[in-house]
Amino acid sequence: MKTYGCFFLVSIVTLSFISSFSFALTDSEASFIARRQLLTLPMDGDIPEDFEPNVQVPFTFENERLRNAYIALQEWKKAIYSDPNNATATWNGPDVCSYDGIICAEAPDGSNETTVAGIDLNHEDIAGHLPVEIGLLKDLSFIHINSNRFCGIVPQSFRRLLLLSELDLSNNRFVGPFPYVVLSLPDLIFLDLRFNEFEGPLPRELFEKKLDAVFLNNNRFDSVIPDNIGNSEASVMVLGNNKFVGCVPRGLAKMKNLEEMILVNSGLSGCFPEEITTMTNLTVLDLSNNKIVGCLPPSLKKLKNLEELSLANNMFTGVVPEEVCTLPYLEKLVLRNNFFKGMHQSCNNIQNVNITDNCFPGIPEQKPEEVCNVVSSQPINCKDLETCGCRPPNFPFPATEPKPSPQAPLSPKDSSIKPKPNNPTTTPLSPKVPTSKQEPIYSPQPPHSNEAQTPVFAPAEAPEPVTQFDGDDVDDSGKSPTPILSPVQAPGPVTQFDDDEEVLRKALTPMFSLDQTPEPISPSEGDDYNEDDDIENAPTPSSFSSPVSAPEPVTQFEGDDNNEDDDSGKAKTPSSYPQKFQL
């Protein structure tokens, strides 16, 4: 039995390796395909009212639905520039229901007519674009074309697919802003756009639709996550590996159906929103690789169904509450690379715990003691921060002796990061996507941040009186109150010891000037992940997310397989997709 199991495992690995081979699609080739699509699209991107097919129709069909299907599929075949697996080789003749990847069924209107109900071209490595004629397939219930090399935009003719319930465009090279046309589909419940090149802000309308699963990770979406996210009825939402700014949305607390939320590496900052603790259905919460500060609230004990909690690579401080470690179903707790200094002994009973690179005394693989002392000497009180605490007050380093020339705070070591003066909002640093398409590797250093970093003080023996800021009143005693800086107000020049500077340079993330912010780094230039991060079995991004590398099928998240059979490449239906998704 063991021998058979080993043989089966080796076979699966071999098949996965073979299926991952893909032909390269360069940037110029992708641009060529996108331009060809734009040249064929009507002015409004939709099928015109006086539409006349460009293909010859020499056959007689059972009904008008099948005739339109023939026209649409022949136009799509013309828009395909590379089909190494010959997935469309059978797309000839009038019997469209015999075409590979085309699923027919009885029309849902009770007419007893046969129609095309689904398209499944997952993992076929097809290069091409989507023609406007796809809008002729009005009875489509699902479109699964993940892990190909489709380029260009999603045509406006998709608005005609009123019966579409599942749309999986993941792991391709689609571009442009969020495809608003999908928001007009009344029956859509499953939306998967991950591993593409969509960009810009997320529309508020997205969270007003009755979607059950939303996968938008590994794109280039930016801006603040809309505050109406709490109106979404989704049970699974994956937004990680984008370039958002701002805080973890407090509106998440309103998502009563949400079971899994993945916000890994999303550029979020501020404190842990205590409102999240009201999401009693939550089973997976991943906030790793952001810039979140402060302590964990004991109210996390309300998350009775939580199975996995990943907070790695943030700036958390304090003690891990007993309430977290005694959650009845918690199996995985990842706290790596923070500034936690203690935890309750009950945490040792959790099946999978990672606490490396913190400040736990007497435990190996922790941060240097001097670093921990500097950070813990000035904890952040999230209750005192304005709004959601996205920008904790910037405090100057105390100095014991004045120096003739005040020294400015430490500057970034990386000369490729060019500061911008007086910019109160910081765009998060994005991870580097390795050109070899290996699994993400997280750096053991704390994530680069100047926005939500824990205030760091040099040791002070006799700090000088603080200079009064403009607008500060002097009380009756004649003493000036300690100035409180707003998140956008930079303090005056700071005097700092040389020894303190050396400690901070060696042990902490490079500190940015308090009145400067770094330029964002593109996904191909950012920091690498750490290899033993909480994200296990992360999906390998499609090779064509790099300009010249070959696309590969997405390695599904742990438990996240959009296919009915792990080795078949067939997509799952909404009733069968799993309930654990991790990046």
GUFIPA-193586 format. One line per 3 residues: number of its first residue (from 1); for each residue x, y, z of C-alpha. Coordinates in steps of 0.05 Angstrom, whole numbers, padded with zeros to 5 digits, always signed. Each point is the difference from the previous one (the first is absolute). Layout:
NUM	X:Y:Z | ...
END
This chain:
1	+00000:+00000:+00000 | +00057:+00047:+00017 | +00034:-00017:-00066
4	-00063:+00016:-00039 | -00009:+00065:+00038 | +00072:+00021:-00016
7	-00009:-00018:-00073 | -00064:+00041:-00003 | +00034:+00060:+00032
10	+00059:-00003:-00048 | -00049:-00005:-00059 | -00037:+00062:+00023
13	+00065:+00039:+00008 | +00024:-00022:-00068 | -00066:+00020:-00033
16	+00002:+00067:+00035 | +00070:+00012:-00026 | -00018:-00018:-00071
19	-00063:+00041:+00001 | +00038:+00060:+00027 | +00041:+00005:-00063
22	-00022:+00058:-00041 | +00022:+00040:-00061 | +00027:+00069:+00013
25	-00042:+00061:-00015 | +00042:+00063:-00003 | -00025:+00069:+00016
28	+00001:+00019:-00074 | -00041:-00062:-00017 | -00051:+00017:+00054
31	-00003:+00072:-00026 | -00010:-00025:-00071 | -00058:-00044:+00021
34	-00032:+00056:+00040 | +00006:+00048:-00059 | -00031:-00051:-00046
37	-00059:-00006:+00048 | -00009:+00076:+00002 | -00001:+00003:-00075
40	-00056:-00051:-00004 | -00044:+00029:+00055 | -00058:+00044:-00019
43	+00000:+00071:+00026 | -00036:-00017:+00065 | +00031:-00069:+00007
46	-00068:-00034:-00009 | -00035:-00036:-00056 | -00034:+00051:-00045
49	-00075:-00004:-00014 | +00012:-00010:-00074 | +00051:-00056:+00013
52	+00020:-00042:-00059 | +00047:-00059:+00011 | +00069:+00002:-00031
55	+00002:-00076:-00007 | -00035:-00042:-00052 | -00058:-00042:+00026
58	-00009:-00056:-00051 | -00037:-00046:+00047 | -00071:-00010:+00023
61	-00010:+00000:+00075 | -00052:-00030:+00046 | -00016:+00069:+00029
64	+00023:+00072:+00000 | +00038:-00010:+00066 | +00047:-00051:-00031
67	+00009:+00043:-00062 | +00022:+00059:+00043 | +00046:-00047:+00040
70	+00033:-00022:-00065 | +00012:+00073:-00020 | +00028:+00019:+00069
73	+00047:-00060:+00005 | +00026:+00009:-00071 | +00015:+00073:+00014
76	+00035:-00021:+00065 | +00041:-00051:-00037 | +00023:+00055:-00048
79	+00021:+00041:+00061 | +00046:-00055:+00025 | +00073:+00009:-00019
82	+00030:-00060:+00035 | -00032:-00066:+00021 | +00057:-00048:+00018
85	-00046:-00052:+00028 | -00048:+00001:-00060 | -00057:+00015:+00047
88	-00040:+00031:-00058 | +00020:-00051:-00053 | -00070:-00030:+00002
91	-00035:+00068:-00009 | -00023:-00016:-00070 | -00068:-00017:-00030
94	-00071:+00013:+00023 | +00000:-00045:+00061 | +00024:+00051:+00050
97	-00019:-00045:+00058 | +00056:-00048:-00021 | +00053:+00055:+00004
100	+00052:-00012:+00055 | -00013:+00044:+00060 | -00071:+00017:-00020
103	-00057:-00025:+00044 | -00071:-00003:-00027 | -00065:-00008:+00038
106	-00074:+00012:-00008 | -00018:+00073:-00002 | -00026:+00027:+00067
109	-00061:+00034:-00030 | -00039:-00065:-00009 | +00004:+00001:-00075
112	+00033:-00069:-00002 | +00054:+00029:-00045 | +00073:-00021:+00007
115	+00048:+00057:+00014 | +00072:+00013:+00022 | -00002:+00005:+00076
118	+00074:+00002:+00019 | +00071:+00009:-00023 | +00058:-00036:+00034
121	+00069:+00014:-00028 | +00040:-00001:+00065 | +00075:-00013:-00005
124	+00003:-00002:-00076 | +00054:+00053:-00008 | -00038:+00035:-00055
127	+00024:+00068:-00023 | -00051:+00047:-00029 | -00055:+00049:+00019
130	-00074:-00001:+00013 | -00042:+00021:-00061 | -00062:+00042:+00007
133	-00041:-00058:-00030 | +00004:-00037:+00066 | -00061:+00042:+00017
136	-00040:-00044:-00047 | +00005:-00058:+00049 | -00058:+00027:+00042
139	-00014:-00066:+00036 | +00069:-00008:+00030 | -00001:-00020:+00073
142	+00076:-00002:+00011 | +00065:+00021:-00034 | +00063:-00033:+00026
145	+00063:+00021:-00038 | +00051:+00004:+00055 | +00074:-00014:-00012
148	+00005:+00022:-00072 | +00031:+00060:-00035 | -00060:+00041:-00018
151	+00016:+00074:-00006 | -00036:+00065:-00009 | -00065:+00021:+00034
154	-00066:-00031:+00018 | -00048:+00023:-00055 | -00064:+00037:+00016
157	-00040:-00054:-00035 | +00006:-00041:+00064 | -00059:+00040:+00025
160	-00045:-00044:-00044 | +00019:-00063:+00040 | -00058:+00009:+00049
163	+00002:-00072:+00024 | +00074:-00002:+00016 | +00012:-00022:+00072
166	+00074:-00017:-00002 | +00056:+00040:-00033 | +00071:-00024:+00008
169	+00051:+00042:-00039 | +00058:-00013:+00048 | +00072:-00010:-00019
172	-00001:+00036:-00067 | +00024:+00068:-00024 | -00063:+00041:+00000
175	+00013:+00075:+00010 | -00036:+00065:+00014 | -00043:+00023:+00058
178	-00047:-00045:+00038 | -00047:-00030:-00053 | -00063:+00037:+00019
181	-00040:-00040:-00050 | +00000:-00061:+00047 | -00039:+00042:+00051
184	-00059:+00001:-00048 | -00008:-00076:+00002 | -00060:-00013:+00045
187	+00013:-00074:+00015 | +00076:+00004:+00011 | +00021:-00032:+00067
190	+00071:-00022:-00014 | +00052:+00050:-00025 | +00074:-00018:-00008
193	+00045:+00053:-00031 | +00065:-00017:+00037 | +00068:-00002:-00033
196	-00014:+00051:-00054 | +00021:+00072:-00012 | -00063:+00037:+00019
199	+00014:+00066:+00035 | -00031:+00061:+00032 | -00051:+00004:+00057
202	-00052:-00051:+00016 | -00071:+00024:-00016 | -00048:+00008:+00058
205	-00053:-00037:-00041 | +00041:-00064:+00007 | -00019:-00006:+00073
208	-00074:+00012:-00014 | -00006:-00062:-00044 | -00022:-00067:+00028
211	+00066:-00035:-00012 | +00018:-00061:+00041 | +00074:-00004:-00019
214	+00046:+00057:-00022 | +00072:-00011:-00021 | +00038:+00063:-00020
217	+00069:-00015:+00027 | +00065:+00010:-00039 | -00022:+00058:-00043
220	+00018:+00074:+00003 | -00061:+00027:+00035 | +00015:+00061:+00043
223	-00032:+00056:+00039 | -00040:-00011:+00064 | -00045:-00061:+00006
226	-00071:+00028:-00004 | -00034:+00010:+00067 | -00063:-00035:-00023
229	+00037:-00067:-00001 | -00043:-00021:+00058 | -00061:-00002:-00046
232	+00029:-00060:-00037 | -00033:-00067:+00011 | +00062:-00039:-00019
235	+00023:-00059:+00041 | +00070:+00001:-00029 | +00039:+00063:-00020
238	+00072:+00001:-00022 | +00030:+00069:-00013 | +00073:-00013:+00015
241	+00062:+00020:-00039 | -00028:+00066:-00026 | +00022:+00071:+00014
244	-00054:+00027:+00045 | +00011:+00055:+00052 | -00034:+00017:+00065
247	-00024:-00041:+00058 | -00030:-00069:+00006 | -00073:+00017:-00017
250	-00043:+00004:+00062 | -00059:-00015:-00043 | +00021:-00073:-00003
253	-00037:-00009:+00065 | -00066:+00006:-00037 | +00016:-00060:-00045
256	-00040:-00051:+00038 | +00009:-00055:-00052 | +00076:+00008:-00006
259	+00039:-00062:+00017 | +00067:+00014:-00031 | +00035:+00067:-00010
262	+00069:+00004:-00032 | +00033:+00069:+00001 | +00072:-00023:-00002
265	+00050:+00051:-00027 | -00053:+00053:-00016 | +00036:+00062:+00025
268	-00047:+00008:+00060 | +00021:+00037:+00063 | -00026:+00025:+00066
271	-00025:-00041:+00059 | -00037:-00066:+00001 | -00073:+00020:-00004
274	-00036:-00029:+00060 | -00065:+00000:-00040 | +00025:-00062:-00037
277	-00009:-00040:+00064 | -00076:+00001:-00012 | +00008:-00043:-00063
280	-00019:-00065:+00034 | -00002:-00041:-00064 | +00072:+00016:-00018
283	+00045:-00062:-00007 | +00061:+00029:-00036 | +00030:+00069:+00010
286	+00065:+00019:-00034 | +00027:+00070:+00011 | +00073:-00018:-00009
289	+00051:+00044:-00036 | -00032:+00066:+00015 | +00018:+00058:+00047
292	-00049:-00011:+00057 | +00021:+00024:+00069 | -00023:-00005:+00072
295	-00023:-00058:+00043 | -00049:-00056:-00013 | -00067:+00012:+00035
298	-00024:-00053:+00049 | -00068:+00005:-00034 | +00028:-00048:-00053
301	-00030:-00053:+00045 | -00066:+00013:-00035 | +00026:-00033:-00064
304	-00021:-00068:+00023 | +00005:-00032:-00069 | +00069:+00027:-00017
307	+00047:-00054:-00026 | +00058:+00040:-00029 | +00027:+00067:+00021
310	+00060:+00028:-00038 | +00030:+00066:+00023 | +00073:-00009:-00023
313	+00043:+00058:-00023 | -00036:+00057:+00034 | +00018:+00045:+00059
316	-00043:-00030:+00055 | +00025:+00009:+00072 | -00019:-00022:+00069
319	-00022:-00069:+00024 | -00041:-00051:-00038 | -00064:-00004:+00041
322	-00021:-00066:+00031 | -00068:+00011:-00034 | +00033:-00010:-00068
325	+00036:-00064:+00017 | -00061:-00033:+00032 | -00045:+00008:-00061
328	-00032:-00069:-00006 | +00015:-00013:-00075 | +00065:+00039:-00009
331	+00050:-00046:-00036 | +00049:+00050:-00030 | +00028:+00063:+00032
334	+00054:+00037:-00038 | +00031:+00059:+00037 | +00069:+00001:-00033
337	+00039:+00065:-00007 | -00037:+00046:+00048 | +00018:+00029:+00068
340	-00040:-00045:+00046 | +00035:-00008:+00067 | -00041:-00054:+00032
343	-00058:-00049:-00007 | -00042:-00044:+00044 | +00023:-00071:+00010
346	-00064:-00026:-00031 | +00028:+00022:-00068 | +00046:-00060:+00003
349	-00060:-00045:-00009 | -00015:+00027:-00070 | +00019:-00049:-00054
352	+00038:+00049:-00045 | +00033:+00060:+00033 | +00054:+00045:-00029
355	+00028:+00053:+00047 | +00070:+00010:-00029 | +00031:+00069:-00008
358	-00038:+00033:+00057 | +00022:+00023:+00070 | -00016:-00062:+00042
361	+00054:-00005:+00054 | +00040:-00065:+00006 | -00024:-00027:-00067
364	+00046:-00009:-00059 | -00008:+00036:-00067 | -00025:+00065:+00029
367	+00018:+00072:-00014 | +00060:+00032:+00036 | -00017:+00022:+00070
370	+00021:+00072:-00013 | -00050:+00004:-00057 | -00056:-00027:+00042
373	+00016:+00049:+00057 | -00002:+00059:-00047 | -00067:-00019:-00028
376	-00034:-00023:+00064 | +00021:+00064:+00036 | -00052:+00039:-00040
379	-00061:-00043:-00012 | -00056:+00026:-00044 | -00068:+00012:+00033
382	-00048:-00012:-00057 | -00057:+00032:+00039 | +00036:+00067:-00002
385	+00012:-00001:-00074 | -00044:+00040:-00047 | -00051:-00036:-00044
388	+00024:-00072:-00008 | +00072:+00015:+00018 | +00028:-00004:-00071
391	+00055:+00048:+00017 | +00024:-00003:+00072 | +00030:+00066:+00025
394	+00072:+00010:-00021 | +00042:+00013:+00061 | +00071:+00028:+00000
397	+00058:-00039:+00028 | +00017:+00027:+00070 | +00071:+00027:+00006
400	+00043:+00007:+00062 | +00049:+00049:-00028 | -00008:+00054:-00052
403	+00046:-00003:-00059 | +00022:+00058:-00043 | -00032:-00028:-00063
406	-00065:-00036:+00013 | -00002:-00066:-00036 | -00060:-00018:-00042
409	-00034:-00067:+00010 | +00028:-00059:-00036 | -00009:+00000:-00075
412	-00017:-00061:-00041 | +00060:-00043:-00017 | -00027:-00020:-00067
415	+00018:+00055:-00049 | -00052:-00025:-00048 | -00055:+00025:+00047
418	-00007:+00074:-00013 | -00034:+00039:+00055 | -00057:+00048:-00014
421	-00005:+00060:+00046 | -00061:+00016:+00042 | -00044:-00056:-00024
424	-00045:-00024:+00058 | -00023:-00063:-00035 | +00046:-00057:-00013
427	-00009:-00050:-00056 | +00019:-00069:+00026 | +00062:-00036:-00025
430	-00019:-00058:-00045 | +00034:-00067:+00001 | +00049:-00020:-00054
433	-00028:-00052:-00047 | +00059:-00046:-00016 | +00012:-00010:-00074
436	+00010:-00074:+00012 | -00071:-00006:+00025 | +00019:-00035:+00063
439	-00045:+00001:+00060 | +00001:+00067:+00037 | +00056:+00005:+00051
442	-00007:+00049:+00056 | +00060:+00038:+00026 | +00015:-00011:+00074
445	+00007:+00075:+00010 | -00059:+00041:+00024 | -00042:+00027:-00058
448	+00023:+00068:-00026 | -00046:+00053:+00026 | +00000:+00072:+00020
451	-00074:+00006:+00008 | -00022:-00045:+00057 | +00068:-00017:+00029
454	+00003:-00005:+00076 | +00031:+00065:+00026 | +00073:-00014:+00016
457	+00039:+00040:+00052 | +00074:+00002:+00014 | +00016:-00012:+00073
460	-00003:+00066:+00038 | +00034:+00019:+00065 | -00018:+00073:+00005
463	-00043:+00023:-00057 | -00001:+00074:-00015 | -00063:+00041:+00007
466	-00045:-00007:-00060 | -00005:+00061:-00044 | -00071:+00026:-00001
469	-00036:-00007:-00066 | -00039:+00056:-00031 | -00069:+00004:+00029
472	+00018:-00034:+00067 | -00023:+00039:+00060 | +00041:+00008:+00063
475	-00037:-00019:+00063 | -00002:+00041:+00065 | +00064:-00032:+00025
478	+00039:+00028:-00058 | +00016:-00069:-00027 | -00016:-00019:-00071
481	-00040:-00064:-00008 | +00032:-00057:-00039 | -00018:+00012:-00073
484	-00045:-00050:-00034 | +00014:-00005:-00073 | -00055:-00014:-00050
487	+00011:-00057:-00048 | +00022:+00049:-00054 | +00042:+00047:+00042
490	+00074:-00012:+00000 | +00041:+00015:+00062 | +00060:+00046:+00001
493	+00073:-00021:-00007 | +00020:-00057:+00045 | +00065:-00012:+00035
496	+00020:-00072:+00005 | +00058:-00041:+00029 | +00047:-00035:-00049
499	-00007:-00065:+00039 | -00076:+00003:-00005 | +00005:+00011:-00074
502	+00044:-00060:-00009 | -00047:-00045:+00039 | -00059:+00023:-00040
505	+00036:-00006:-00067 | +00021:-00072:+00014 | -00061:-00027:+00034
508	-00061:+00037:-00025 | -00032:+00014:-00067 | +00031:+00063:-00030
511	-00036:+00060:+00028 | -00026:+00051:-00049 | +00003:+00073:+00014
514	-00061:+00021:+00039 | -00021:+00050:-00052 | +00015:-00043:-00060
517	-00032:-00061:-00030 | +00031:-00050:-00048 | -00025:-00010:-00070
520	-00036:-00066:-00010 | +00039:-00057:-00027 | -00031:-00040:-00056
523	-00015:-00073:+00012 | +00062:-00019:-00040 | +00046:+00041:+00043
526	-00025:-00007:+00071 | +00021:-00043:+00058 | +00000:-00075:-00001
529	-00043:-00040:+00046 | +00026:-00044:+00055 | +00001:-00073:-00017
532	-00028:-00026:+00066 | -00058:+00047:+00002 | -00069:-00019:+00021
535	-00022:-00005:-00072 | +00011:-00071:-00018 | -00007:-00029:-00069
538	-00008:+00070:-00029 | -00023:+00002:-00072 | +00055:+00011:-00050
541	-00017:+00063:-00038 | -00010:-00009:-00074 | +00065:+00005:-00037
544	-00027:+00054:-00043 | -00006:+00047:+00059 | +00073:+00010:-00019
547	+00010:+00034:-00068 | +00040:-00057:-00032 | -00012:-00063:+00040
550	-00048:-00055:-00017 | -00068:-00007:+00034 | -00013:-00057:+00047
553	-00065:-00025:+00027 | -00015:+00028:+00069 | +00019:-00045:+00056
556	-00063:+00003:+00040 | -00003:+00025:+00071 | +00001:-00050:+00056
559	-00067:-00031:-00008 | -00017:+00049:-00055 | -00010:-00038:-00064
562	-00048:+00027:-00052 | +00000:-00068:-00033 | -00045:-00058:+00014
565	+00058:-00049:-00002 | +00069:+00021:+00024 | +00034:-00029:-00061
568	-00053:+00011:-00052 | +00002:+00076:-00009 | -00076:+00003:+00001
571	-00032:+00058:+00036 | -00044:-00008:+00060 | -00071:+00024:+00008
574	-00019:+00048:+00056 | -00027:-00056:+00042 | +00066:-00037:-00001
577	+00054:+00051:+00007 | +00038:-00008:+00065 | -00001:+00042:+00062
580	+00074:+00013:+00012 | +00037:+00049:-00042 | +00070:+00024:+00015
583	+00050:+00040:-00038
END
